[in-house]
Amino acid sequence: MVNTKVELCSIMLDNPVIPASGTFGFGYEFAELYDINCLGTFSFKGTTKDARFGNPTPRIAECDRGMINAVGLQNPGVEAVIANELPKLAKCFNKPVMANVSGFSVEDYVYTCEKLDKEEQVGWLEVNVSCPNVHGGGMAFGTSAEAAAEVTKAVKAVTTKPVIIKLSPNVTDIVSIAKACEEAGADGISMINTLLGMKIDLKTKKPVIANKMGGFSGPAIKPVAVRMIYQVYEAVNIPIVGMGGVSSAEDVIELMLAGATAVEVGAANLVDPFAARDIVNDLPRVMEKYSINNLSEIIGGAH
């Protein structure tokens, strides 16, 4: 009998499979399709201090082996998430959930994280530093080691739960940013977020997405994810939540060998709502195929 359990920041997961933020809503929508308690956990919809309508439409474009999205962090705001979304989630999910937090200033992150940290259902805070810093010229917090460390330090000062910093891959040196977050107190690193992409309609000769550019995700980005996870694993001593193009149990194993402790499934959920469940169910078969008895023992096994 194979063992699929892994420990993420001192919380035990039944398996390492985690639907990624933005592709699984607040969970209860998927609970109508299957018992979501089969998952390790999931990262709920990116939450900001204030409600956001998001970007103008069209915001999604299909591409070869992937998709581009520029949804723009549409969410009801942290107060509404706590008042309305989490109680609905509690009725269908009995495990700690990962709260994904976004912000446009350090103060935004601090406010939202402090609120969510008090919620019993929240096990981890996944802090997305791929947002534009409105007070810093619009560059994403995650493109600067100093800015990412500043957010990490500020959030850690007001929280008690594990803080996992979600890094942007749209940088020249992701290792230095991961190390800066670790030094600032991060309990884990989440990576990779979407790559910046664009698609042009040949008929209209204009960008397909109203925002012109968006986040490119899907199977095409997996080699980039594997490479970056491998690099960061060699540089930090905190756990990595890996993601990027994952759509099978084999992909989960590959990211874990690169250095991931747990693995998020993103765009695949939008293609097939049963994707994460099917990956969980297929993991034991794939483990046996590759003579893996205990998943926790293969983390970083390719090094």
Summary of the structure (lengths in Angstrom):
residues: 303
radius of gyration: 18.0
end to end distance: 26.1
largest distance: 56.5
contacts: 1103
relative contact order: 0.17
helix: 36%
strand: 22%
